[in-house]
Amino acid sequence: MSVKASQFDHGHWSTLIPPIAALLGNEAFFITRIGDLWRKSGKDQGFSERVVLDQSQTDIANRVLSELETLSLFADRTLVELRLSKTTLDQSLRAVLEQWIKNSPNDKRLLISGPKLTKSESSATWYKLLEKSNTVIDASHIPSYQFAKWLDSELTKHQIKLDSAAKMAVQEHTQGNLLAAGQVIERLKLI
């Protein structure tokens, strides 16, 4: 089962980030915010090296496998990010991810981020294994009818109080764009 990004409780990552997590969807606000949180939590937990791999690189499955099997020369613990550019994976990458899920190294953490996967990819063994561990975060768009509720939640989370006219102004100004609303909230925190 995946967790909706809008309902994701980042508190449990403050003490231990999972060996592998997936952040999948098309909402840039959630991809950015939760990805930054994963990196910060990892750094706070002693993961001092960061490796970024992209699905579009040649021979990506072997690169991910290499990260799984090799020790770092520069750090004791490593954060590995696999950025997906497609909604499907090739068979070799699926096999490597399945291997990583089954035999996660203690000194590495993997974050898979990218667009929402196709239905057939969401039925693949690697994805089902990851789903069982409750580390799939659905970073899909919030429907427009839920934007006001999301905005209220964000304002409360950041301890910002706005009257109804000000909330309406933020809603009209950002037109349901979470990234723009997030920027408005960051500015309001400075006041």
C-alpha positions as CSV (number, residue, x, y, z in Angstrom):
1,M,0.0,0.0,0.0
2,S,1.3,3.4,-0.8
3,V,1.1,6.5,1.3
4,K,-0.3,9.7,-0.1
5,A,2.4,12.4,-0.1
6,S,-0.1,14.9,1.3
7,Q,-0.6,12.6,4.3
8,F,3.0,11.6,4.7
9,D,4.3,11.9,8.2
10,H,8.0,12.7,8.0
11,G,8.5,12.3,11.7
12,H,9.3,8.6,11.4
13,W,12.2,9.4,9.1
14,S,13.8,11.6,11.7
15,T,15.2,8.6,13.6
16,L,15.7,6.1,10.7
17,I,15.2,6.3,7.0
18,P,14.2,3.0,5.4
19,P,16.7,1.0,3.4
20,I,14.7,1.8,0.2
21,A,11.8,4.1,-0.5
22,A,10.0,5.2,-3.6
23,L,8.6,8.7,-4.3
24,L,6.5,8.4,-7.4
25,G,4.1,10.9,-9.0
26,N,3.9,14.1,-11.0
27,E,3.6,16.8,-8.2
28,A,6.9,18.7,-8.2
29,F,6.1,20.1,-4.7
30,F,6.0,16.7,-3.1
31,I,8.9,15.3,-5.1
32,T,11.0,18.3,-4.0
33,R,9.9,18.5,-0.4
34,I,10.0,14.8,0.5
35,G,13.2,14.3,-1.5
36,D,14.9,17.1,0.5
37,L,13.6,15.7,3.7
38,W,15.0,12.2,2.8
39,R,18.4,13.8,2.1
40,K,18.4,15.9,5.3
41,S,17.3,12.9,7.4
42,G,20.0,10.8,5.9
43,K,22.7,13.4,6.5
44,D,21.5,13.7,10.1
45,Q,21.8,10.0,10.5
46,G,25.4,9.9,9.3
47,F,25.0,9.2,5.6
48,S,27.7,11.6,4.4
49,E,28.1,10.6,0.7
50,R,25.4,11.0,-2.0
51,V,25.3,9.3,-5.4
52,V,22.7,10.3,-8.0
53,L,21.9,7.9,-10.8
54,D,19.5,8.5,-13.7
55,Q,17.5,6.0,-15.5
56,S,18.5,7.6,-18.8
57,Q,22.2,6.7,-18.2
58,T,23.6,3.9,-20.2
59,D,23.7,0.5,-18.4
60,I,21.8,1.9,-15.4
61,A,21.1,-1.6,-14.0
62,N,24.8,-2.3,-13.7
63,R,25.4,1.1,-12.1
64,V,22.8,0.5,-9.5
65,L,24.1,-3.1,-8.9
66,S,27.6,-1.6,-8.5
67,E,26.3,0.8,-5.8
68,L,24.6,-2.1,-4.1
69,E,27.8,-4.3,-4.0
70,T,30.7,-1.8,-3.5
71,L,32.0,-0.1,-0.5
72,S,32.6,3.7,-0.6
73,L,36.1,5.0,-0.6
74,F,35.1,8.3,0.9
75,A,32.3,7.6,3.4
76,D,31.0,4.9,5.7
77,R,27.4,5.5,4.7
78,T,25.9,6.5,1.3
79,L,22.6,7.9,0.1
80,V,21.8,6.6,-3.4
81,E,19.1,8.3,-5.5
82,L,17.7,6.6,-8.6
83,R,15.8,9.1,-10.7
84,L,13.4,7.6,-13.1
85,S,12.6,9.4,-16.3
86,K,10.2,6.7,-17.7
87,T,7.1,5.1,-16.4
88,T,8.5,1.6,-17.0
89,L,11.7,-0.2,-16.1
90,D,13.6,-2.7,-18.2
91,Q,13.9,-6.2,-16.9
92,S,17.5,-5.9,-15.7
93,L,16.8,-2.8,-13.6
94,R,13.7,-4.6,-12.1
95,A,15.9,-7.5,-11.2
96,V,18.5,-5.3,-9.5
97,L,15.9,-3.4,-7.5
98,E,14.3,-6.7,-6.4
99,Q,17.8,-7.8,-5.3
100,W,18.3,-4.5,-3.4
101,I,15.0,-4.8,-1.6
102,K,15.7,-8.4,-0.6
103,N,19.3,-7.7,0.5
104,S,19.5,-4.1,1.5
105,P,23.0,-3.1,2.6
106,N,23.2,-1.5,6.1
107,D,25.5,1.3,4.9
108,K,23.3,2.5,2.0
109,R,19.9,3.9,1.5
110,L,18.1,4.1,-1.8
111,L,15.4,6.6,-2.9
112,I,13.7,5.9,-6.2
113,S,11.9,9.0,-7.5
114,G,10.1,9.7,-10.7
115,P,6.8,9.8,-12.5
116,K,3.8,7.6,-11.6
117,L,4.5,4.1,-13.0
118,T,2.3,2.3,-15.4
119,K,-0.2,-0.2,-14.1
120,S,1.9,-3.1,-15.4
121,E,5.0,-1.7,-13.7
122,S,3.1,-1.3,-10.5
123,S,2.3,-5.0,-10.7
124,A,6.0,-6.0,-11.0
125,T,7.6,-8.0,-8.2
126,W,10.0,-5.3,-7.1
127,Y,7.2,-2.8,-6.7
128,K,5.0,-5.2,-4.8
129,L,7.8,-6.0,-2.4
130,L,8.4,-2.3,-1.8
131,E,4.7,-1.7,-1.3
132,K,4.6,-4.4,1.4
133,S,7.2,-2.5,3.4
134,N,5.0,0.7,3.2
135,T,7.8,2.8,1.7
136,V,6.0,3.9,-1.5
137,I,4.9,7.5,-1.4
138,D,2.3,8.6,-4.0
139,A,3.3,12.1,-5.0
140,S,0.3,12.7,-7.3
141,H,-1.5,16.0,-7.9
142,I,-4.0,17.0,-5.3
143,P,-7.5,17.4,-6.9
144,S,-8.6,21.0,-7.0
145,Y,-11.5,20.4,-4.6
146,Q,-8.9,19.3,-2.0
147,F,-6.6,22.3,-2.4
148,A,-8.2,24.5,0.3
149,K,-8.0,21.6,2.8
150,W,-4.3,21.0,1.9
151,L,-3.5,24.7,2.2
152,D,-5.2,24.8,5.7
153,S,-3.1,21.8,6.7
154,E,0.2,23.4,5.5
155,L,-0.6,26.7,7.2
156,T,-1.3,24.9,10.5
157,K,1.9,22.8,10.1
158,H,3.9,26.0,9.8
159,Q,1.9,27.8,12.6
160,I,0.6,30.5,10.2
161,K,-2.8,32.0,10.9
162,L,-4.6,33.7,8.1
163,D,-8.2,35.0,8.0
164,S,-10.5,33.6,5.4
165,A,-10.0,36.5,3.0
166,A,-6.2,36.0,3.1
167,K,-6.6,32.2,2.5
168,M,-8.9,33.0,-0.5
169,A,-6.3,35.4,-1.9
170,V,-3.6,32.7,-1.6
171,Q,-5.9,30.2,-3.3
172,E,-6.7,32.6,-6.2
173,H,-3.0,33.7,-6.5
174,T,-1.6,30.2,-6.7
175,Q,-4.5,28.7,-8.7
176,G,-4.0,25.2,-7.1
177,N,-0.3,25.1,-7.8
178,L,1.3,23.5,-4.8
179,L,4.8,24.7,-5.6
180,A,3.5,28.3,-5.8
181,A,1.5,27.9,-2.6
182,G,4.6,26.4,-0.9
183,Q,6.6,29.5,-1.9
184,V,3.9,31.8,-0.5
185,I,4.0,29.9,2.8
186,E,7.8,30.2,2.9
187,R,7.4,34.0,2.4
188,L,4.7,34.2,5.1
189,K,7.0,32.4,7.5
190,L,9.5,35.3,7.1
191,I,6.9,37.9,8.3
